[in-house]
Amino acid sequence: MRRRMTSAKPRIVALIVAAGQGSRAGGEIPKQFRMIAGKAVLAHAYDALMAHGAIDAIHIVLADGQDAVARSLLGDRAASLVTGADSRRGSVQAGLEAIAAAGGANIILVHDAARPFLPGLVVDRLLLALEGAEGAIPALPVADTLVRGTADVMSGGVDRADLYRVQTPQAFRFDTILAAHRGWDERLEATDDAQILRAWGHDVILVQGDERLEKLTYPQDFARAEMQQATPRSTRVGMGYDVHRLAPNEELWLAGILVPHDRGLAGHSDADVALHAIVDAMLGALAEGDIGSHFPPSDAQWRGASSDRFLAYARDRVVARDGRIEHIDLTIICEAPKIGPHRDAMRTRIAEILAVPVDRVSVKATTTERLGFAGRREGIAAQAVATLSLPALS
C-alpha cells in the first residue's frame, strides 16, 4: 500500500541503536563508546542525525547500566535514553515503545550507532521515498565477486546482479513499523527492521546508500575511520632567544626553578631567560608576535612576575588554536652556574607547565669559551626551538 504524506510537517524522530557490546571490534569498551578523532562513536552518530534540520528528536537505546557513560560522552546533547533488550529487535521495539509513550512520531529513522558518519543526502533520499511508501532503506550494490565455499575451498559462484548491501538509517512510517514489531513472532530473530516490515506485508523502497555509512565492526575499521576523520595538520617551528644580565642581590630563576648562585638575573619580571626563550619560540611558531608584545616591560603588572605565567599563557595560546606541543629544545648559554645538576628538574618543571610528557622537553647547556658577555659572566643567554602541530587551516 502506498500513500502520500500530508501537507503538514511530519514529526520525524531518530532512534539510535547502541545497546550492543561490539566484541569483534576489540578493546575493553563497547564500540559505540570508543573515541574517533576525539569524540565517541555514539556522539558522532548523534551529531550526524541532528545536523539534518528535519529531525525533531533523538532517542538512544542502550544496554542496562550504560546510561551514565553515555551521558558523560554525549555532554549537553539532548537525547532520551532507553534501556534495550537482549536482542537488536527487542532493543528497537523498546525504543519504539518509548517514543510512542512520549507522544509518538510520524516518521522514525532507525540507525545503528556503529554507522556514525551519516551524510545528510541519505536522509533526504529516505524521506523522499517515504512520500509513497511505508518503509525505505539505504543500500549499495554488491561490487565484489561472491563465492560459496567449504573448508576454505571455493565451491561455486553467486550471481550478484540483484544483491545489495543494506545500511542504516532505515526509515519507516512510525505507526506501521511499531505495529509490525508488536506482531513479530518473538521466537524468531530479524536481522533488521526492513525484514520485519516486509513480513507485515509492506514493500520496502531501496535508495542509494553511501560508502561513508560502512559499519564499524573490526579493529581495522576504527583505524581507517580515525585516519578519515583526522583533521589535516601542519608542523610549525619557532625559534626564541633571550638574554639578561647577572646582578647581585637577585635570585637566579632558570627554566622555572630557583638555582643557587651568588648572583641572579635582572629584568622587569623574574628574568627567567630560559622560559622567556621558550615563550618566544612558541609565539613564533604561532606567528603571534613575541613575549614583549604580550607582556610589555612598560606594564607595571609584570614587575617581578613569575615567568611560569608567561609560559602557561603561550601554552594556552597553542591550545586555543587546537594545537599540540610536540617538542621543546632549550639551550642555556653561560659559564656558571653548572646546568647539569639541575637539568632533570628543569625538564620536569617545563613539562609540568606545558602539560606535556617530560620526554618532549630537552634542556642543554653550553659555554662561549669565555668569549663575550656570557664568557665574562656578565649575563646568561638562552635559545629555544618549539615544534608545534596545528590544524592545517589554522
Summary of the structure (lengths in Angstrom):
residues: 394
radius of gyration: 31.0
end to end distance: 53.7
largest distance: 96.0
contacts: 1267
relative contact order: 0.11
helix: 35%
strand: 27%
